[in-house]
């Protein structure tokens, strides 16, 4: 376990690299840094952008390489590590903005079972629904939820397009957001949805995403910012919201946190249960 000491990483209380033993845990891809900003970025030094829960501390469990790919076994190991070290680092929420197509029932899926173990241990696990809501020609797809978004206990999150406004009245479903029900088991997912389209957050300097998509970068200010879209972003929004729920009442269980977020969601017009679940955060 590495404890980053540099000033920019003071909010990261621990880092473990599952992609290479003893690795530095740096985000060479850029996806994780963007998510961390959505969850817990803070406004300072003239910067107006802020995350959902700017007071939260972060534990960095790296499971993806510089190309944004990785092994399911590393994700499982990271989840089990979070359970084993939850008291040591006061871990309450796990964000899993990742996934792969479902190939088996959730009862037989080792990744889903790792999520179920984490929830049973008291962790709120938030997962992305996936970006398989349509084909290349724009045809809507049903049943595109990815694993571990098919975990019954997880808070599985789809994406909305907030149209760059603060008002929720003009929000619509993002067309790429995966719909339920889940393949094999027919579970009703996602559980809810949240803004995930063109979300502004932190850019990882020197990351492969920043090099590959320079047009997404936002210039100006002391830090680098980046616009990204996907259910990964919307899952991070909900992970931050879950942290706020737990801050308000630390005794809340994972099931109660999920219930609170779903029951306070608002319906998106012209979207059904298999698209939005309980509605928008």
Phi and psi in degrees as GROMACS dihedral restraints (atoms count N, CA, C in turn):
[ dihedral_restraints ]
;  ai    aj    ak    al  type     phi  dphi    fc
    3     4     5     6     1  -104.3    20    10
    4     5     6     7     1   138.2    20    10
    6     7     8     9     1  -110.7    20    10
    7     8     9    10     1   100.9    20    10
    9    10    11    12     1   -58.4    20    10
   10    11    12    13     1   132.0    20    10
   12    13    14    15     1  -108.5    20    10
   13    14    15    16     1   -16.1    20    10
   15    16    17    18     1   -63.5    20    10
   16    17    18    19     1   145.9    20    10
   18    19    20    21     1   -53.2    20    10
   19    20    21    22     1   -44.0    20    10
   21    22    23    24     1   -63.5    20    10
   22    23    24    25     1   -17.9    20    10
   24    25    26    27     1  -110.3    20    10
   25    26    27    28     1    18.0    20    10
   27    28    29    30     1   -65.2    20    10
   28    29    30    31     1   -21.3    20    10
   30    31    32    33     1   -80.1    20    10
   31    32    33    34     1   -15.8    20    10
   33    34    35    36     1   -89.2    20    10
   34    35    36    37     1   106.1    20    10
   36    37    38    39     1   -83.6    20    10
   37    38    39    40     1   -16.8    20    10
   39    40    41    42     1  -159.8    20    10
   40    41    42    43     1   150.5    20    10
   42    43    44    45     1  -139.9    20    10
   43    44    45    46     1   131.3    20    10
   45    46    47    48     1  -130.6    20    10
   46    47    48    49     1   128.9    20    10
   48    49    50    51     1  -103.4    20    10
   49    50    51    52     1   110.1    20    10
   51    52    53    54     1   -90.0    20    10
   52    53    54    55     1    -5.4    20    10
   54    55    56    57     1   -84.2    20    10
   55    56    57    58     1   -21.1    20    10
   57    58    59    60     1  -155.6    20    10
   58    59    60    61     1   130.5    20    10
   60    61    62    63     1   -57.3    20    10
   61    62    63    64     1   126.5    20    10
   63    64    65    66     1    73.0    20    10
   64    65    66    67     1    11.5    20    10
   66    67    68    69     1   -66.9    20    10
   67    68    69    70     1   163.2    20    10
   69    70    71    72     1   -75.2    20    10
   70    71    72    73     1   -15.5    20    10
   72    73    74    75     1    74.6    20    10
   73    74    75    76     1    19.3    20    10
   75    76    77    78     1   -75.8    20    10
   76    77    78    79     1   151.4    20    10
   78    79    80    81     1   -93.2    20    10
   79    80    81    82     1    85.8    20    10
   81    82    83    84     1   -76.2    20    10
   82    83    84    85     1   -18.0    20    10
   84    85    86    87     1   -86.0    20    10
   85    86    87    88     1   -46.1    20    10
   87    88    89    90     1   109.0    20    10
   88    89    90    91     1   -11.7    20    10
   90    91    92    93     1   -68.5    20    10
   91    92    93    94     1   -47.7    20    10
   93    94    95    96     1   -65.3    20    10
   94    95    96    97     1   -38.2    20    10
   96    97    98    99     1   -62.9    20    10
   97    98    99   100     1   -41.9    20    10
   99   100   101   102     1   -60.8    20    10
  100   101   102   103     1   -43.4    20    10
  102   103   104   105     1   -65.9    20    10
  103   104   105   106     1   -41.1    20    10
  105   106   107   108     1   -60.2    20    10
  106   107   108   109     1   -38.1    20    10
  108   109   110   111     1   -66.1    20    10
  109   110   111   112     1   -38.4    20    10
  111   112   113   114     1   -64.5    20    10
  112   113   114   115     1   -41.0    20    10
  114   115   116   117     1   -70.6    20    10
  115   116   117   118     1   -49.7    20    10
  117   118   119   120     1  -141.0    20    10
  118   119   120   121     1    16.3    20    10
  120   121   122   123     1   -61.5    20    10
  121   122   123   124     1   146.4    20    10
  123   124   125   126     1  -120.6    20    10
  124   125   126   127     1   148.9    20    10
  126   127   128   129     1   -82.4    20    10
  127   128   129   130     1   121.4    20    10
  129   130   131   132     1  -164.8    20    10
  130   131   132   133     1   167.2    20    10
  132   133   134   135     1    52.8    20    10
  133   134   135   136     1    40.2    20    10
  135   136   137   138     1    81.6    20    10
  136   137   138   139     1     3.4    20    10
  138   139   140   141     1   -89.2    20    10
  139   140   141   142     1   132.4    20    10
  141   142   143   144     1   -97.0    20    10
  142   143   144   145     1   -14.5    20    10
  144   145   146   147     1   -73.7    20    10
  145   146   147   148     1   140.3    20    10
  147   148   149   150     1  -142.4    20    10
  148   149   150   151     1   149.5    20    10
  150   151   152   153     1   -83.0    20    10
  151   152   153   154     1  -177.0    20    10
  153   154   155   156     1   -69.2    20    10
  154   155   156   157     1   -41.6    20    10
  156   157   158   159     1  -130.1    20    10
  157   158   159   160     1    74.1    20    10
  159   160   161   162     1   -64.1    20    10
  160   161   162   163     1   -11.2    20    10
  162   163   164   165     1   -91.4    20    10
  163   164   165   166     1    -3.6    20    10
  165   166   167   168     1   -76.0    20    10
  166   167   168   169     1   148.8    20    10
  168   169   170   171     1   -95.7    20    10
  169   170   171   172     1   161.0    20    10
  171   172   173   174     1  -123.8    20    10
  172   173   174   175     1   144.1    20    10
  174   175   176   177     1  -118.5    20    10
  175   176   177   178     1   120.9    20    10
  177   178   179   180     1   -95.1    20    10
  178   179   180   181     1   109.0    20    10
  180   181   182   183     1  -111.4    20    10
  181   182   183   184     1   100.2    20    10
  183   184   185   186     1   -83.4    20    10
  184   185   186   187     1   123.4    20    10
  186   187   188   189     1  -127.2    20    10
  187   188   189   190     1    -2.7    20    10
  189   190   191   192     1  -118.3    20    10
  190   191   192   193     1   148.2    20    10
  192   193   194   195     1   -90.2    20    10
  193   194   195   196     1  -170.1    20    10
  195   196   197   198     1   -66.4    20    10
  196   197   198   199     1   -14.7    20    10
  198   199   200   201     1   -98.6    20    10
  199   200   201   202     1     2.1    20    10
  201   202   203   204     1    78.5    20    10
  202   203   204   205     1    19.5    20    10
  204   205   206   207     1  -117.8    20    10
  205   206   207   208     1   160.3    20    10
  207   208   209   210     1  -167.6    20    10
  208   209   210   211     1  -174.3    20    10
  210   211   212   213     1  -104.0    20    10
  211   212   213   214     1   137.8    20    10
  213   214   215   216     1   -56.7    20    10
  214   215   216   217     1   -36.6    20    10
  216   217   218   219     1   -61.1    20    10
  217   218   219   220     1   -34.1    20    10
  219   220   221   222     1   -69.1    20    10
  220   221   222   223     1   -37.7    20    10
  222   223   224   225     1   -65.7    20    10
  223   224   225   226     1   -41.9    20    10
  225   226   227   228     1   -61.6    20    10
  226   227   228   229     1   -44.4    20    10
  228   229   230   231     1   -62.8    20    10
  229   230   231   232     1   -39.2    20    10
  231   232   233   234     1   -66.0    20    10
  232   233   234   235     1   -40.4    20    10
  234   235   236   237     1   -62.9    20    10
  235   236   237   238     1   -43.7    20    10
  237   238   239   240     1   -66.9    20    10
  238   239   240   241     1   -33.2    20    10
  240   241   242   243     1   -64.2    20    10
  241   242   243   244     1   -42.5    20    10
  243   244   245   246     1   -61.0    20    10
  244   245   246   247     1   -39.6    20    10
  246   247   248   249     1   -65.2    20    10
  247   248   249   250     1   -45.9    20    10
  249   250   251   252     1   -65.9    20    10
  250   251   252   253     1   -27.2    20    10
  252   253   254   255     1  -114.3    20    10
  253   254   255   256     1    15.8    20    10
  255   256   257   258     1   -63.7    20    10
  256   257   258   259     1   -36.5    20    10
  258   259   260   261     1   -76.3    20    10
  259   260   261   262     1   -37.8    20    10
  261   262   263   264     1   -60.7    20    10
  262   263   264   265     1   -42.3    20    10
  264   265   266   267     1  -111.3    20    10
  265   266   267   268     1    10.5    20    10
  267   268   269   270     1    54.3    20    10
  268   269   270   271     1    46.8    20    10
  270   271   272   273     1   -79.1    20    10
  271   272   273   274     1   127.7    20    10
  273   274   275   276     1  -121.3    20    10
  274   275   276   277     1   -29.8    20    10
  276   277   278   279     1  -127.1    20    10
  277   278   279   280     1   137.3    20    10
  279   280   281   282     1  -118.8    20    10
  280   281   282   283     1   126.6    20    10
  282   283   284   285     1  -102.4    20    10
  283   284   285   286     1   124.1    20    10
  285   286   287   288     1  -119.9    20    10
  286   287   288   289     1    81.2    20    10
  288   289   290   291     1   -89.8    20    10
  289   290   291   292     1    71.1    20    10
  291   292   293   294     1  -163.0    20    10
  292   293   294   295     1   174.1    20    10
  294   295   296   297     1   166.4    20    10
  295   296   297   298     1   169.1    20    10
  297   298   299   300     1  -141.3    20    10
  298   299   300   301     1   159.3    20    10
  300   301   302   303     1   -57.2    20    10
  301   302   303   304     1   143.5    20    10
  303   304   305   306     1   -71.4    20    10
  304   305   306   307     1   131.2    20    10
  306   307   308   309     1  -120.8    20    10
  307   308   309   310     1    -9.0    20    10
  309   310   311   312     1  -155.2    20    10
  310   311   312   313     1   168.7    20    10
  312   313   314   315     1   -60.3    20    10
  313   314   315   316     1   150.2    20    10
  315   316   317   318     1   -59.6    20    10
  316   317   318   319     1   -26.6    20    10
  318   319   320   321     1   -68.2    20    10
  319   320   321   322     1   -23.2    20    10
  321   322   323   324     1  -107.7    20    10
  322   323   324   325     1    -1.1    20    10
  324   325   326   327     1   -88.3    20    10
  325   326   327   328     1   115.0    20    10
  327   328   329   330     1   -59.7    20    10
  328   329   330   331     1   -34.4    20    10
  330   331   332   333     1   -68.1    20    10
  331   332   333   334     1   -44.0    20    10
  333   334   335   336     1   -63.3    20    10
  334   335   336   337     1   -39.6    20    10
  336   337   338   339     1   -63.7    20    10
  337   338   339   340     1   -33.6    20    10
  339   340   341   342     1   -65.9    20    10
  340   341   342   343     1   -38.7    20    10
  342   343   344   345     1   -63.8    20    10
  343   344   345   346     1   -43.0    20    10
  345   346   347   348     1   -63.2    20    10
  346   347   348   349     1   -37.5    20    10
  348   349   350   351     1   -64.6    20    10
  349   350   351   352     1   -41.0    20    10
  351   352   353   354     1   -65.2    20    10
  352   353   354   355     1   -41.8    20    10
  354   355   356   357     1   -65.0    20    10
  355   356   357   358     1   -42.2    20    10
  357   358   359   360     1   -62.1    20    10
  358   359   360   361     1   -27.2    20    10
  360   361   362   363     1   -82.9    20    10
  361   362   363   364     1    -2.1    20    10
  363   364   365   366     1   104.8    20    10
  364   365   366   367     1     7.1    20    10
  366   367   368   369     1   -93.2    20    10
  367   368   369   370     1   137.5    20    10
  369   370   371   372     1   -83.5    20    10
  370   371   372   373     1   115.3    20    10
  372   373   374   375     1  -105.5    20    10
  373   374   375   376     1   119.5    20    10
  375   376   377   378     1  -109.4    20    10
  376   377   378   379     1   127.3    20    10
  378   379   380   381     1  -124.4    20    10
  379   380   381   382     1   155.8    20    10
  381   382   383   384     1   -85.2    20    10
  382   383   384   385     1   144.0    20    10
  384   385   386   387     1   -72.7    20    10
  385   386   387   388     1   -28.9    20    10
  387   388   389   390     1   112.0    20    10
  388   389   390   391     1   161.8    20    10
  390   391   392   393     1  -112.7    20    10
  391   392   393   394     1    43.7    20    10
  393   394   395   396     1  -113.3    20    10
  394   395   396   397     1    41.0    20    10
  396   397   398   399     1   -81.8    20    10
  397   398   399   400     1   -11.9    20    10
  399   400   401   402     1  -154.9    20    10
  400   401   402   403     1   159.5    20    10
  402   403   404   405     1   -82.8    20    10
  403   404   405   406     1   176.2    20    10
  405   406   407   408     1   -60.2    20    10
  406   407   408   409     1   -29.5    20    10
  408   409   410   411     1   -91.4    20    10
  409   410   411   412     1     7.6    20    10
  411   412   413   414     1    92.2    20    10
  412   413   414   415     1     3.6    20    10
  414   415   416   417     1   -70.5    20    10
  415   416   417   418     1   127.1    20    10
  417   418   419   420     1   -61.8    20    10
  418   419   420   421     1   143.3    20    10
  420   421   422   423     1  -116.7    20    10
  421   422   423   424     1   135.1    20    10
  423   424   425   426     1  -105.8    20    10
  424   425   426   427     1   139.8    20    10
  426   427   428   429     1    83.2    20    10
  427   428   429   430     1    30.1    20    10
  429   430   431   432     1   -95.3    20    10
  430   431   432   433     1    10.2    20    10
  432   433   434   435     1   -57.6    20    10
  433   434   435   436     1   136.8    20    10
  435   436   437   438     1   -99.5    20    10
  436   437   438   439     1   160.8    20    10
  438   439   440   441     1   -82.6    20    10
  439   440   441   442     1   135.6    20    10
  441   442   443   444     1   -95.8    20    10
  442   443   444   445     1    23.4    20    10
  444   445   446   447     1   -65.2    20    10
  445   446   447   448     1   -12.6    20    10
  447   448   449   450     1   -88.8    20    10
  448   449   450   451     1     7.0    20    10
  450   451   452   453     1   -69.7    20    10
  451   452   453   454     1   122.5    20    10
  453   454   455   456     1   -56.4    20    10
  454   455   456   457     1   -37.3    20    10
  456   457   458   459     1   -82.3    20    10
  457   458   459   460     1   -16.6    20    10
  459   460   461   462     1   -72.1    20    10
  460   461   462   463     1   155.6    20    10
  462   463   464   465     1   -92.9    20    10
  463   464   465   466     1   102.1    20    10
  465   466   467   468     1   -93.7    20    10
  466   467   468   469     1   127.8    20    10
  468   469   470   471     1  -120.3    20    10
  469   470   471   472     1   128.2    20    10
  471   472   473   474     1   -96.9    20    10
  472   473   474   475     1   176.7    20    10
  474   475   476   477     1  -113.8    20    10
  475   476   477   478     1   141.6    20    10
  477   478   479   480     1  -113.5    20    10
  478   479   480   481     1   162.7    20    10
  480   481   482   483     1  -106.4    20    10
  481   482   483   484     1   112.1    20    10
  483   484   485   486     1   -84.3    20    10
  484   485   486   487     1     0.9    20    10
  486   487   488   489     1    58.6    20    10
  487   488   489   490     1    25.1    20    10
  489   490   491   492     1    59.8    20    10
  490   491   492   493     1    30.2    20    10
  492   493   494   495     1  -125.2    20    10
  493   494   495   496     1   156.9    20    10
  495   496   497   498     1   -77.5    20    10
  496   497   498   499     1   -26.6    20    10
  498   499   500   501     1   -70.0    20    10
  499   500   501   502     1   141.8    20    10
  501   502   503   504     1   -89.5    20    10
  502   503   504   505     1   -10.9    20    10
  504   505   506   507     1   -65.3    20    10
  505   506   507   508     1   -23.0    20    10
  507   508   509   510     1  -102.7    20    10
  508   509   510   511     1     5.7    20    10
  510   511   512   513     1   -68.8    20    10
  511   512   513   514     1   141.4    20    10
  513   514   515   516     1  -133.4    20    10
  514   515   516   517     1   164.4    20    10
  516   517   518   519     1   -67.0    20    10
  517   518   519   520     1   140.4    20    10
  519   520   521   522     1   -74.8    20    10
  520   521   522   523     1   130.9    20    10
  522   523   524   525     1   -64.2    20    10
  523   524   525   526     1   -24.1    20    10
  525   526   527   528     1   -82.7    20    10
  526   527   528   529     1   -12.2    20    10
  528   529   530   531     1   -66.0    20    10
  529   530   531   532     1   128.6    20    10
  531   532   533   534     1   -63.6    20    10
  532   533   534   535     1   138.7    20    10
  534   535   536   537     1   -98.9    20    10
  535   536   537   538     1   159.2    20    10
  537   538   539   540     1   -89.5    20    10
  538   539   540   541     1  -165.7    20    10
  540   541   542   543     1   -71.3    20    10
  541   542   543   544     1   171.3    20    10
  543   544   545   546     1   -72.1    20    10
  544   545   546   547     1   144.8    20    10
  546   547   548   549     1   -64.6    20    10
  547   548   549   550     1   144.5    20    10
  549   550   551   552     1    80.8    20    10
  550   551   552   553     1   -53.4    20    10
  552   553   554   555     1  -103.7    20    10
  553   554   555   556     1   -18.4    20    10
  555   556   557   558     1    67.5    20    10
  556   557   558   559     1    31.9    20    10
  558   559   560   561     1   -75.2    20    10
  559   560   561   562     1   146.6    20    10
  561   562   563   564     1   -78.9    20    10
  562   563   564   565     1   104.6    20    10
  564   565   566   567     1  -137.6    20    10
  565   566   567   568     1   155.1    20    10
  567   568   569   570     1   -73.0    20    10
  568   569   570   571     1   170.3    20    10
  570   571   572   573     1   -82.1    20    10
  571   572   573   574     1   -34.8    20    10
  573   574   575   576     1  -163.0    20    10
  574   575   576   577     1   177.8    20    10
  576   577   578   579     1  -131.0    20    10
  577   578   579   580     1   164.3    20    10
  579   580   581   582     1  -155.3    20    10
  580   581   582   583     1   162.3    20    10
  582   583   584   585     1   -55.4    20    10
  583   584   585   586     1   131.8    20    10
  585   586   587   588     1  -144.6    20    10
  586   587   588   589     1     4.2    20    10
  588   589   590   591     1  -102.5    20    10
  589   590   591   592     1   123.4    20    10
  591   592   593   594     1    52.6    20    10
  592   593   594   595     1    48.4    20    10
  594   595   596   597     1   -81.0    20    10
  595   596   597   598     1   132.2    20    10
  597   598   599   600     1   -87.5    20    10
  598   599   600   601     1   129.3    20    10
  600   601   602   603     1  -157.3    20    10
  601   602   603   604     1  -170.2    20    10
  603   604   605   606     1   -68.2    20    10
  604   605   606   607     1   144.5    20    10
  606   607   608   609     1  -106.0    20    10
  607   608   609   610     1   137.4    20    10
  609   610   611   612     1   -83.7    20    10
  610   611   612   613     1   114.2    20    10
  612   613   614   615     1   -59.8    20    10
  613   614   615   616     1   130.1    20    10
  615   616   617   618     1    81.0    20    10
  616   617   618   619     1     4.0    20    10
  618   619   620   621     1   -74.4    20    10
  619   620   621   622     1   157.7    20    10
  621   622   623   624     1   -65.3    20    10
  622   623   624   625     1   -33.5    20    10
  624   625   626   627     1   -66.5    20    10
  625   626   627   628     1   -38.3    20    10
  627   628   629   630     1   -66.4    20    10
  628   629   630   631     1   -36.7    20    10
  630   631   632   633     1   -72.5    20    10
  631   632   633   634     1   -39.0    20    10
  633   634   635   636     1   -76.9    20    10
  634   635   636   637     1   -30.3    20    10
  636   637   638   639     1  -128.0    20    10
  637   638   639   640     1    64.7    20    10
  639   640   641   642     1   -62.5    20    10
  640   641   642   643     1   -22.9    20    10
  642   643   644   645     1   -69.4    20    10
  643   644   645   646     1   -14.3    20    10
  645   646   647   648     1   -86.6    20    10
  646   647   648   649     1    -8.9    20    10
  648   649   650   651     1   -76.3    20    10
  649   650   651   652     1   144.9    20    10
  651   652   653   654     1  -110.8    20    10
  652   653   654   655     1   118.4    20    10
  654   655   656   657     1   -83.2    20    10
  655   656   657   658     1   156.1    20    10
  657   658   659   660     1   106.9    20    10
  658   659   660   661     1   146.6    20    10
  660   661   662   663     1    87.0    20    10
  661   662   663   664     1   173.1    20    10
  663   664   665   666     1   -76.7    20    10
  664   665   666   667     1   -11.0    20    10
  666   667   668   669     1  -125.1    20    10
  667   668   669   670     1   161.6    20    10
  669   670   671   672     1   -93.6    20    10
  670   671   672   673     1   136.5    20    10
  672   673   674   675     1  -124.8    20    10
  673   674   675   676     1   160.0    20    10
  675   676   677   678     1  -147.8    20    10
  676   677   678   679     1   141.2    20    10
  678   679   680   681     1  -100.4    20    10
  679   680   681   682     1   129.1    20    10
  681   682   683   684     1  -136.4    20    10
  682   683   684   685     1   155.2    20    10
  684   685   686   687     1  -128.8    20    10
  685   686   687   688     1   146.6    20    10
  687   688   689   690     1   149.1    20    10
  688   689   690   691     1   167.6    20    10
  690   691   692   693     1   -70.4    20    10
  691   692   693   694     1   -15.2    20    10
  693   694   695   696     1   -59.3    20    10
  694   695   696   697     1   -44.4    20    10
  696   697   698   699     1   -66.7    20    10
  697   698   699   700     1   -44.2    20    10
  699   700   701   702     1   -65.6    20    10
  700   701   702   703     1   -33.8    20    10
  702   703   704   705     1   -64.5    20    10
  703   704   705   706     1   -38.9    20    10
  705   706   707   708     1   -64.7    20    10
  706   707   708   709     1   -37.2    20    10
  708   709   710   711     1   -59.3    20    10
  709   710   711   712     1   -45.6    20    10
  711   712   713   714     1   -70.5    20    10
  712   713   714   715     1   -35.1    20    10
  714   715   716   717     1   -60.4    20    10
  715   716   717   718     1   -41.5    20    10
  717   718   719   720     1   -65.3    20    10
  718   719   720   721     1   -39.0    20    10
  720   721   722   723     1   -64.4    20    10
  721   722   723   724     1   -38.8    20    10
  723   724   725   726     1   -62.3    20    10
  724   725   726   727     1   -37.5    20    10
  726   727   728   729     1   -63.1    20    10
  727   728   729   730     1   -37.3    20    10
  729   730   731   732     1   -67.7    20    10
  730   731   732   733     1   -38.2    20    10
  732   733   734   735     1   -60.8    20    10
  733   734   735   736     1   -43.3    20    10
  735   736   737   738     1   -71.6    20    10
  736   737   738   739     1   -30.3    20    10
  738   739   740   741     1   -66.0    20    10
  739   740   741   742     1   -40.4    20    10
  741   742   743   744     1   -67.9    20    10
  742   743   744   745     1   -36.2    20    10
  744   745   746   747     1  -146.9    20    10
  745   746   747   748     1    92.7    20    10
  747   748   749   750     1   -61.5    20    10
  748   749   750   751     1   -16.2    20    10
  750   751   752   753     1   -82.5    20    10
  751   752   753   754     1    -4.9    20    10
  753   754   755   756     1   -63.6    20    10
  754   755   756   757     1   134.9    20    10
  756   757   758   759     1   -85.5    20    10
  757   758   759   760     1   164.8    20    10
  759   760   761   762     1   -55.3    20    10
  760   761   762   763     1   -41.1    20    10
  762   763   764   765     1   -65.3    20    10
  763   764   765   766     1   -38.6    20    10
  765   766   767   768     1   -69.8    20    10
  766   767   768   769     1   -37.6    20    10
  768   769   770   771     1   -63.7    20    10
  769   770   771   772     1   -43.2    20    10
  771   772   773   774     1   -61.8    20    10
  772   773   774   775     1   -44.5    20    10
  774   775   776   777     1   -61.3    20    10
  775   776   777   778     1   -43.9    20    10
  777   778   779   780     1   -63.2    20    10
  778   779   780   781     1   -43.1    20    10
  780   781   782   783     1   -68.7    20    10
  781   782   783   784     1   -37.7    20    10
  783   784   785   786     1   -71.6    20    10
  784   785   786   787     1   -42.8    20    10
  786   787   788   789     1   -70.6    20    10
  787   788   789   790     1   -20.7    20    10
  789   790   791   792     1  -100.1    20    10
  790   791   792   793     1     4.8    20    10
  792   793   794   795     1   -74.3    20    10
  793   794   795   796     1   155.8    20    10
  795   796   797   798     1  -113.1    20    10
  796   797   798   799     1   143.6    20    10
  798   799   800   801     1   -70.6    20    10
  799   800   801   802     1   140.3    20    10
  801   802   803   804     1   -92.8    20    10
  802   803   804   805     1   128.0    20    10
  804   805   806   807     1   -61.8    20    10
  805   806   807   808     1   141.9    20    10
  807   808   809   810     1    63.1    20    10
  808   809   810   811     1    27.8    20    10
  810   811   812   813     1  -131.1    20    10
  811   812   813   814     1   136.5    20    10
  813   814   815   816     1   -94.7    20    10
  814   815   816   817     1  -175.8    20    10
  816   817   818   819     1   -61.1    20    10
  817   818   819   820     1   -39.8    20    10
  819   820   821   822     1   -72.8    20    10
  820   821   822   823     1   -11.5    20    10
  822   823   824   825     1   -97.6    20    10
  823   824   825   826     1   -45.8    20    10
  825   826   827   828     1  -115.1    20    10
  826   827   828   829     1    -5.9    20    10
  828   829   830   831     1    59.9    20    10
  829   830   831   832     1  -127.5    20    10
  831   832   833   834     1   -76.2    20    10
  832   833   834   835     1   -11.8    20    10
  834   835   836   837     1   123.8    20    10
  835   836   837   838     1  -167.1    20    10
  837   838   839   840     1   -90.8    20    10
  838   839   840   841     1   136.5    20    10
